[in-house]
Amino acid sequence: MGDQYDWLINAFFLVVTALIAWHGIRYRDADGKPDFVRLLFGCIAATYFFLVLFQDVLGIVRF
C-alpha cells in the first residue's frame, strides 16, 4: 500500500485498540467484579496500542 497510507492505518489501529483496551480494562459486571477474559484482552490490546504508538508513530523505540 505504500507510505501514503501508513499514517491512516496506524491511526485507525490506535483508535480501535484504545477502545478495546478501555472497554476490557474498565468493564465490570452487575456485582462490580471484573471479567477475567475481558481484562486479559484489554491488557493485550493496551500492549499493542503502546507498541504501535511508540514504535511506528512516534519512533521512540525500535524492537
N, CA, C and O atoms as CSV, one atom per row, in Angstrom:
chain,resi,resn,atom,element,x,y,z
A,1,MET,N,N,0.807,-1.194,0.000
A,1,MET,CA,C,0.000,0.000,0.000
A,1,MET,C,C,0.850,1.258,0.000
A,1,MET,O,O,0.382,2.300,-0.458
A,2,GLY,N,N,2.031,1.207,0.474
A,2,GLY,CA,C,2.890,2.371,0.366
A,2,GLY,C,C,2.873,3.251,1.599
A,2,GLY,O,O,2.126,3.029,2.552
A,3,ASP,N,N,3.716,4.245,1.540
A,3,ASP,CA,C,3.896,5.132,2.680
A,3,ASP,C,C,2.753,6.126,2.864
A,3,ASP,O,O,2.582,6.662,3.959
A,4,GLN,N,N,1.983,6.379,1.839
A,4,GLN,CA,C,0.937,7.386,1.947
A,4,GLN,C,C,-0.216,6.948,2.849
A,4,GLN,O,O,-0.944,7.799,3.361
A,5,TYR,N,N,-0.399,5.661,3.053
A,5,TYR,CA,C,-1.490,5.169,3.885
A,5,TYR,C,C,-1.034,4.707,5.262
A,5,TYR,O,O,-1.862,4.293,6.074
A,6,ASP,N,N,0.249,4.768,5.538
A,6,ASP,CA,C,0.764,4.303,6.827
A,6,ASP,C,C,0.163,5.077,7.999
A,6,ASP,O,O,-0.219,4.477,9.004
A,7,TRP,N,N,0.078,6.385,7.881
A,7,TRP,CA,C,-0.461,7.193,8.975
A,7,TRP,C,C,-1.931,6.856,9.222
A,7,TRP,O,O,-2.361,6.749,10.370
A,8,LEU,N,N,-2.688,6.693,8.160
A,8,LEU,CA,C,-4.113,6.379,8.278
A,8,LEU,C,C,-4.324,5.006,8.912
A,8,LEU,O,O,-5.195,4.850,9.768
A,9,ILE,N,N,-3.553,4.028,8.509
A,9,ILE,CA,C,-3.667,2.682,9.069
A,9,ILE,C,C,-3.261,2.679,10.529
A,9,ILE,O,O,-3.925,2.053,11.355
A,10,ASN,N,N,-2.175,3.373,10.862
A,10,ASN,CA,C,-1.739,3.445,12.257
A,10,ASN,C,C,-2.759,4.162,13.127
A,10,ASN,O,O,-3.015,3.736,14.253
A,11,ALA,N,N,-3.345,5.240,12.626
A,11,ALA,CA,C,-4.347,5.976,13.397
A,11,ALA,C,C,-5.586,5.110,13.636
A,11,ALA,O,O,-6.125,5.085,14.743
A,12,PHE,N,N,-6.034,4.405,12.603
A,12,PHE,CA,C,-7.195,3.520,12.751
A,12,PHE,C,C,-6.902,2.407,13.753
A,12,PHE,O,O,-7.739,2.092,14.598
A,13,PHE,N,N,-5.715,1.812,13.659
A,13,PHE,CA,C,-5.323,0.752,14.579
A,13,PHE,C,C,-5.269,1.262,16.013
A,13,PHE,O,O,-5.714,0.576,16.933
A,14,LEU,N,N,-4.727,2.463,16.210
A,14,LEU,CA,C,-4.639,3.025,17.559
A,14,LEU,C,C,-6.015,3.302,18.144
A,14,LEU,O,O,-6.243,3.055,19.328
A,15,VAL,N,N,-6.927,3.807,17.340
A,15,VAL,CA,C,-8.284,4.076,17.834
A,15,VAL,C,C,-8.985,2.783,18.227
A,15,VAL,O,O,-9.599,2.707,19.291
A,16,VAL,N,N,-8.898,1.775,17.381
A,16,VAL,CA,C,-9.579,0.503,17.651
A,16,VAL,C,C,-8.987,-0.178,18.887
A,16,VAL,O,O,-9.732,-0.629,19.757
A,17,THR,N,N,-7.661,-0.257,18.974
A,17,THR,CA,C,-7.061,-0.919,20.131
A,17,THR,C,C,-7.277,-0.120,21.411
A,17,THR,O,O,-7.399,-0.708,22.485
A,18,ALA,N,N,-7.326,1.206,21.320
A,18,ALA,CA,C,-7.614,2.011,22.514
A,18,ALA,C,C,-9.028,1.748,23.013
A,18,ALA,O,O,-9.246,1.643,24.220
A,19,LEU,N,N,-9.983,1.643,22.110
A,19,LEU,CA,C,-11.365,1.360,22.522
A,19,LEU,C,C,-11.488,-0.040,23.125
A,19,LEU,O,O,-12.183,-0.222,24.124
A,20,ILE,N,N,-10.828,-1.018,22.533
A,20,ILE,CA,C,-10.865,-2.376,23.078
A,20,ILE,C,C,-10.214,-2.416,24.451
A,20,ILE,O,O,-10.741,-3.041,25.371
A,21,ALA,N,N,-9.068,-1.752,24.596
A,21,ALA,CA,C,-8.370,-1.733,25.887
A,21,ALA,C,C,-9.212,-1.019,26.941
A,21,ALA,O,O,-9.325,-1.495,28.070
A,22,TRP,N,N,-9.790,0.098,26.585
A,22,TRP,CA,C,-10.620,0.861,27.538
A,22,TRP,C,C,-11.801,0.024,28.008
A,22,TRP,O,O,-12.080,-0.043,29.205
A,23,HIS,N,N,-12.486,-0.606,27.085
A,23,HIS,CA,C,-13.642,-1.421,27.448
A,23,HIS,C,C,-13.226,-2.636,28.283
A,23,HIS,O,O,-13.873,-2.955,29.281
A,24,GLY,N,N,-12.169,-3.300,27.883
A,24,GLY,CA,C,-11.745,-4.512,28.577
A,24,GLY,C,C,-11.242,-4.251,29.982
A,24,GLY,O,O,-11.494,-5.043,30.890
A,25,ILE,N,N,-10.537,-3.155,30.170
A,25,ILE,CA,C,-9.971,-2.863,31.486
A,25,ILE,C,C,-11.018,-2.260,32.418
A,25,ILE,O,O,-11.001,-2.537,33.617
A,26,ARG,N,N,-11.916,-1.454,31.898
A,26,ARG,CA,C,-12.903,-0.765,32.733
A,26,ARG,C,C,-14.194,-1.557,32.959
A,26,ARG,O,O,-15.020,-1.133,33.767
A,27,TYR,N,N,-14.401,-2.683,32.281
A,27,TYR,CA,C,-15.656,-3.427,32.362
A,27,TYR,C,C,-15.856,-4.043,33.741
A,27,TYR,O,O,-14.925,-4.599,34.324
A,28,ARG,N,N,-17.072,-3.939,34.255
A,28,ARG,CA,C,-17.480,-4.590,35.499
A,28,ARG,C,C,-18.876,-5.184,35.284
A,28,ARG,O,O,-19.700,-4.611,34.572
A,29,ASP,N,N,-19.128,-6.337,35.907
A,29,ASP,CA,C,-20.454,-6.939,35.784
A,29,ASP,C,C,-21.410,-6.282,36.781
A,29,ASP,O,O,-21.071,-5.278,37.409
A,30,ALA,N,N,-22.594,-6.850,36.918
A,30,ALA,CA,C,-23.615,-6.256,37.788
A,30,ALA,C,C,-23.182,-6.234,39.252
A,30,ALA,O,O,-23.621,-5.372,40.014
A,31,ASP,N,N,-22.327,-7.170,39.648
A,31,ASP,CA,C,-21.847,-7.213,41.026
A,31,ASP,C,C,-20.623,-6.332,41.257
A,31,ASP,O,O,-20.151,-6.213,42.388
A,32,GLY,N,N,-20.111,-5.720,40.209
A,32,GLY,CA,C,-18.944,-4.857,40.323
A,32,GLY,C,C,-17.615,-5.575,40.190
A,32,GLY,O,O,-16.571,-5.003,40.504
A,33,LYS,N,N,-17.636,-6.814,39.732
A,33,LYS,CA,C,-16.410,-7.605,39.591
A,33,LYS,C,C,-15.940,-7.589,38.138
A,33,LYS,O,O,-16.766,-7.610,37.225
A,34,PRO,N,N,-14.630,-7.553,37.909
A,34,PRO,CA,C,-14.134,-7.577,36.531
A,34,PRO,C,C,-14.216,-8.986,35.939
A,34,PRO,O,O,-14.146,-9.983,36.657
A,35,ASP,N,N,-14.362,-9.041,34.643
A,35,ASP,CA,C,-14.375,-10.303,33.915
A,35,ASP,C,C,-12.946,-10.604,33.481
A,35,ASP,O,O,-12.301,-9.762,32.855
A,36,PHE,N,N,-12.439,-11.802,33.807
A,36,PHE,CA,C,-11.033,-12.134,33.551
A,36,PHE,C,C,-10.687,-12.077,32.071
A,36,PHE,O,O,-9.638,-11.545,31.707
A,37,VAL,N,N,-11.539,-12.610,31.218
A,37,VAL,CA,C,-11.233,-12.680,29.788
A,37,VAL,C,C,-11.204,-11.281,29.186
A,37,VAL,O,O,-10.312,-10.972,28.396
A,38,ARG,N,N,-12.160,-10.431,29.542
A,38,ARG,CA,C,-12.159,-9.060,29.027
A,38,ARG,C,C,-10.961,-8.285,29.554
A,38,ARG,O,O,-10.375,-7.480,28.830
A,39,LEU,N,N,-10.597,-8.519,30.798
A,39,LEU,CA,C,-9.423,-7.866,31.364
A,39,LEU,C,C,-8.151,-8.319,30.646
A,39,LEU,O,O,-7.273,-7.503,30.366
A,40,LEU,N,N,-8.052,-9.611,30.351
A,40,LEU,CA,C,-6.904,-10.145,29.635
A,40,LEU,C,C,-6.779,-9.530,28.246
A,40,LEU,O,O,-5.706,-9.056,27.875
A,41,PHE,N,N,-7.868,-9.533,27.474
A,41,PHE,CA,C,-7.814,-8.979,26.129
A,41,PHE,C,C,-7.652,-7.464,26.141
A,41,PHE,O,O,-7.073,-6.900,25.212
A,42,GLY,N,N,-8.150,-6.802,27.172
A,42,GLY,CA,C,-7.918,-5.370,27.312
A,42,GLY,C,C,-6.457,-5.059,27.535
A,42,GLY,O,O,-5.937,-4.090,26.981
A,43,CYS,N,N,-5.789,-5.863,28.335
A,43,CYS,CA,C,-4.351,-5.667,28.571
A,43,CYS,C,C,-3.529,-5.984,27.324
A,43,CYS,O,O,-2.540,-5.307,27.043
A,44,ILE,N,N,-3.930,-7.001,26.583
A,44,ILE,CA,C,-3.245,-7.312,25.329
A,44,ILE,C,C,-3.421,-6.171,24.332
A,44,ILE,O,O,-2.467,-5.780,23.660
A,45,ALA,N,N,-4.634,-5.637,24.233
A,45,ALA,CA,C,-4.882,-4.507,23.327
A,45,ALA,C,C,-4.092,-3.282,23.761
A,45,ALA,O,O,-3.582,-2.553,22.910
A,46,ALA,N,N,-3.976,-3.035,25.064
A,46,ALA,CA,C,-3.193,-1.895,25.549
A,46,ALA,C,C,-1.718,-2.069,25.215
A,46,ALA,O,O,-1.040,-1.098,24.878
A,47,THR,N,N,-1.219,-3.289,25.304
A,47,THR,CA,C,0.172,-3.554,24.953
A,47,THR,C,C,0.428,-3.245,23.481
A,47,THR,O,O,1.412,-2.584,23.148
A,48,TYR,N,N,-0.452,-3.719,22.598
A,48,TYR,CA,C,-0.288,-3.434,21.171
A,48,TYR,C,C,-0.464,-1.951,20.876
A,48,TYR,O,O,0.208,-1.412,19.997
A,49,PHE,N,N,-1.366,-1.281,21.604
A,49,PHE,CA,C,-1.544,0.153,21.428
A,49,PHE,C,C,-0.237,0.895,21.689
A,49,PHE,O,O,0.193,1.712,20.876
A,50,PHE,N,N,0.396,0.604,22.833
A,50,PHE,CA,C,1.635,1.302,23.163
A,50,PHE,C,C,2.795,0.881,22.264
A,50,PHE,O,O,3.681,1.687,21.978
A,51,LEU,N,N,2.797,-0.373,21.819
A,51,LEU,CA,C,3.826,-0.818,20.875
A,51,LEU,C,C,3.775,-0.028,19.574
A,51,LEU,O,O,4.798,0.468,19.103
A,52,VAL,N,N,2.587,0.087,18.995
A,52,VAL,CA,C,2.442,0.809,17.730
A,52,VAL,C,C,2.674,2.302,17.942
A,52,VAL,O,O,3.299,2.956,17.107
A,53,LEU,N,N,2.180,2.843,19.047
A,53,LEU,CA,C,2.354,4.266,19.309
A,53,LEU,C,C,3.823,4.637,19.426
A,53,LEU,O,O,4.278,5.575,18.772
A,54,PHE,N,N,4.570,3.912,20.252
A,54,PHE,CA,C,5.963,4.275,20.494
A,54,PHE,C,C,6.901,3.874,19.362
A,54,PHE,O,O,7.907,4.545,19.132
A,55,GLN,N,N,6.589,2.795,18.653
A,55,GLN,CA,C,7.495,2.327,17.609
A,55,GLN,C,C,7.160,2.938,16.245
A,55,GLN,O,O,8.036,3.521,15.605
A,56,ASP,N,N,5.937,2.819,15.801
A,56,ASP,CA,C,5.595,3.220,14.441
A,56,ASP,C,C,5.224,4.702,14.322
A,56,ASP,O,O,5.612,5.365,13.360
A,57,VAL,N,N,4.479,5.216,15.292
A,57,VAL,CA,C,4.010,6.591,15.180
A,57,VAL,C,C,5.051,7.589,15.673
A,57,VAL,O,O,5.431,8.503,14.942
A,58,LEU,N,N,5.508,7.418,16.899
A,58,LEU,CA,C,6.455,8.374,17.473
A,58,LEU,C,C,7.904,8.060,17.135
A,58,LEU,O,O,8.737,8.967,17.120
A,59,GLY,N,N,8.223,6.809,16.867
A,59,GLY,CA,C,9.584,6.415,16.514
A,59,GLY,C,C,10.567,6.523,17.662
A,59,GLY,O,O,11.755,6.760,17.440
A,60,ILE,N,N,10.091,6.353,18.880
A,60,ILE,CA,C,10.952,6.484,20.061
A,60,ILE,C,C,11.783,5.238,20.281
A,60,ILE,O,O,12.972,5.336,20.585
A,61,VAL,N,N,11.182,4.066,20.134
A,61,VAL,CA,C,11.887,2.807,20.382
A,61,VAL,C,C,11.903,1.970,19.108
A,61,VAL,O,O,11.119,2.201,18.188
A,62,ARG,N,N,12.795,1.008,19.071
A,62,ARG,CA,C,12.891,0.097,17.940
A,62,ARG,C,C,13.062,-1.313,18.489
A,62,ARG,O,O,13.999,-1.577,19.243
A,63,PHE,N,N,12.155,-2.227,18.113
A,63,PHE,CA,C,12.225,-3.604,18.579
A,63,PHE,C,C,12.720,-4.506,17.501
A,63,PHE,O,O,12.843,-5.712,17.714
